[in-house]
């Protein structure tokens, strides 16, 4: 088990991404942030805070639960259904530039589900993907626009993101499969 | 956009799954399973407020709605819930089916099963019809009302509506007033509310109070004022003339004068009392129009919430097709 990002590093990384967002979008006009439950929502809120500190503007922020859009739903005959939680997008996404936030980018399947879910809410002008960690092993043609840290991993390893809001600490941990 | 956060209102730990693959009655559910259904329904409710009111969760699943008794609300509610989850649905009204040609329930259902549906939602005039089907069917069975036995999704949507307003169920005084004897809604609600720790009072003419109802942990009275006193929730039940064989009370007018819910009687309840009715209402019999349309009434909210609760039940049961049925 290795800590690959500590609290300071996570904080600096999010600040850096916030600056990149402002630079690439030439400001924050028409931007909105949507976090993928659970930890993507916490990251989205932190980014919204950073963006307000940098620009003085409030960015609309929402939470997306992708459970009902998962491609492995109902594929297992036996077993409990994944827990569904509330989606809260209290603004129209039509013609906005949506910043989609998740903690870890891996196979890309969660992002695929999130894109489908978002499109059901309207027609955004664009969607940009933000992830704290990109650990590789994509199974779909999906690429992040903003990456906190590129982390080469093997398929046996797992990446766990812990955040204050739910886990009482800020930390990204790589857990070895074989070790 | 209003509403509390995701975790608001859950006073108990939710289960992670339902143990049974069928929903036959509230009697079979644990409090944690009830909480799981209500929490899931909170998430489902948001879907109904979108402009595209549809998610792909039950894509490719076939649901048969089999209604052997008339129903507008429940059947429509199930159909909308199924469509919002992208299931393929068909509804069979019995007047146009082979039942009128003399086919038995079991034969009708076995023939439908031969076409390989995943779930069957059934309403039937005989108590226990759902249990019978659950023993012979591969499909998951959802009871949409069986005789005078249970109507589990109604009790779940009632609980959801109460929880939305009061943020809890435990410790609330709930008065259920009306035709207790013939009511499956009563039985399901008594099971649910007592499991969740509510203080349940039932009230009606002595002839319409089931014997030994106190064994279910509720208090029975024929004094309306006693039932309503300090109540957080007053739930009216329809006088079911179609199920009455014999004279249970002298006249509907007399019933209204003794038991009908009026503004005057409501003054004994808590100031923030909720008025509920599972429908269809008999205005001027169990409930005065001024109360049904009044500020405390959540009767139409109950109908809206019914769709979210049924979506939750369909979703949670659709996963475990091969699940062991809990003993």
Interface residues (C-beta under 8 A of the other chain):
Chain A: X65 X67 X68 X69 X73 X74 X76 X77 X78 X79 X80 X81 X83 X84 X85 X86 X87 X88 X90 X116 X117 X120 X121 X122
Chain B: X1 X5 X6 X16 X17 X18 X39 X40 X42 X43 X44 X46 X47 X50 X51 X52 X54 X55 X56 X57 X58 X59 X60 X61 X85 X312 X315 X316 X318 X319 X320 X321 X322 X323
